[in-house]
Amino acid sequence: METIDIINAIAAGNKIDAMDKINDHLYAKAAETMKGYKEVLAKSYFADAEEEEETPVEEPTAETSVEVTDTEETPEVTEE
């Protein structure tokens, strides 16, 4: 247990060892927290992209026909 090692180093009067153990413990906790934030951040950025890719694109069916005319009007789409 790291906490007990820190307490024993302080009780023994070994300030340098106690400071090193405290710093190691704090850096380990910070790294663990940052790892969690990285995962959350990656999910928030890339989850939307994955959802967009999974959205099915509506394919035209054989039942849909387009009437083309020689006028400049928009073609009419009819469902058969």
C-alpha positions as CSV (number, residue, x, y, z in Angstrom):
1,M,0.0,0.0,0.0
2,E,1.4,3.3,-1.1
3,T,-0.3,5.4,1.6
4,I,1.3,3.4,4.4
5,D,4.7,3.8,2.7
6,I,4.3,7.5,2.6
7,I,3.2,7.6,6.3
8,N,6.2,5.4,7.3
9,A,8.6,7.6,5.4
10,I,7.2,10.7,7.2
11,A,7.3,9.0,10.6
12,A,10.9,7.9,9.9
13,G,11.9,11.5,9.1
14,N,12.8,10.6,5.6
15,K,11.5,13.8,3.9
16,I,13.0,13.1,0.5
17,D,11.6,9.6,0.2
18,A,8.2,10.8,1.5
19,M,8.1,13.6,-1.1
20,D,9.1,11.2,-3.9
21,K,6.3,8.8,-2.9
22,I,3.8,11.6,-2.7
23,N,4.8,12.9,-6.2
24,D,4.7,9.4,-7.7
25,H,1.2,8.9,-6.2
26,L,-0.1,12.2,-7.5
27,Y,1.3,11.6,-11.0
28,A,-0.2,8.2,-11.1
29,K,-3.6,9.6,-10.1
30,A,-3.3,12.4,-12.6
31,A,-2.4,9.9,-15.4
32,E,-5.4,7.7,-14.5
33,T,-7.7,10.7,-14.6
34,M,-6.4,11.9,-17.9
35,K,-6.8,8.5,-19.4
36,G,-10.5,8.6,-18.4
37,Y,-10.9,12.1,-20.0
38,K,-9.2,10.9,-23.2
39,E,-11.7,8.1,-23.6
40,V,-14.7,10.4,-23.0
41,L,-13.3,13.0,-25.3
42,A,-12.6,10.5,-28.1
43,K,-16.1,9.1,-27.7
44,S,-17.6,12.6,-27.9
45,Y,-15.7,13.5,-31.1
46,F,-15.8,10.2,-32.9
47,A,-19.1,8.8,-31.9
48,D,-21.0,11.3,-34.1
49,A,-18.9,10.3,-37.1
50,E,-19.6,6.6,-36.6
51,E,-23.4,7.3,-36.3
52,E,-23.3,9.3,-39.5
53,E,-21.6,6.4,-41.3
54,E,-24.1,3.9,-40.0
55,T,-27.1,6.0,-41.3
56,P,-28.5,4.1,-44.2
57,V,-28.7,6.0,-47.5
58,E,-32.0,5.7,-49.2
59,E,-31.5,3.9,-52.5
60,P,-33.8,4.7,-55.5
61,T,-36.2,1.9,-56.1
62,A,-37.5,0.6,-59.4
63,E,-41.0,2.0,-58.5
64,T,-39.8,5.6,-58.8
65,S,-39.8,7.1,-62.2
66,V,-38.7,10.5,-63.5
67,E,-40.5,12.3,-66.3
68,V,-38.1,14.3,-68.4
69,T,-39.4,17.1,-70.6
70,D,-37.7,19.6,-72.9
71,T,-38.8,22.6,-70.8
72,E,-36.7,24.2,-68.2
73,E,-39.1,23.1,-65.4
74,T,-38.1,20.8,-62.6
75,P,-38.8,17.1,-63.6
76,E,-41.8,15.6,-61.9
77,V,-41.2,12.5,-59.8
78,T,-44.1,10.0,-59.6
79,E,-44.6,6.9,-57.5
80,E,-45.9,3.9,-59.4
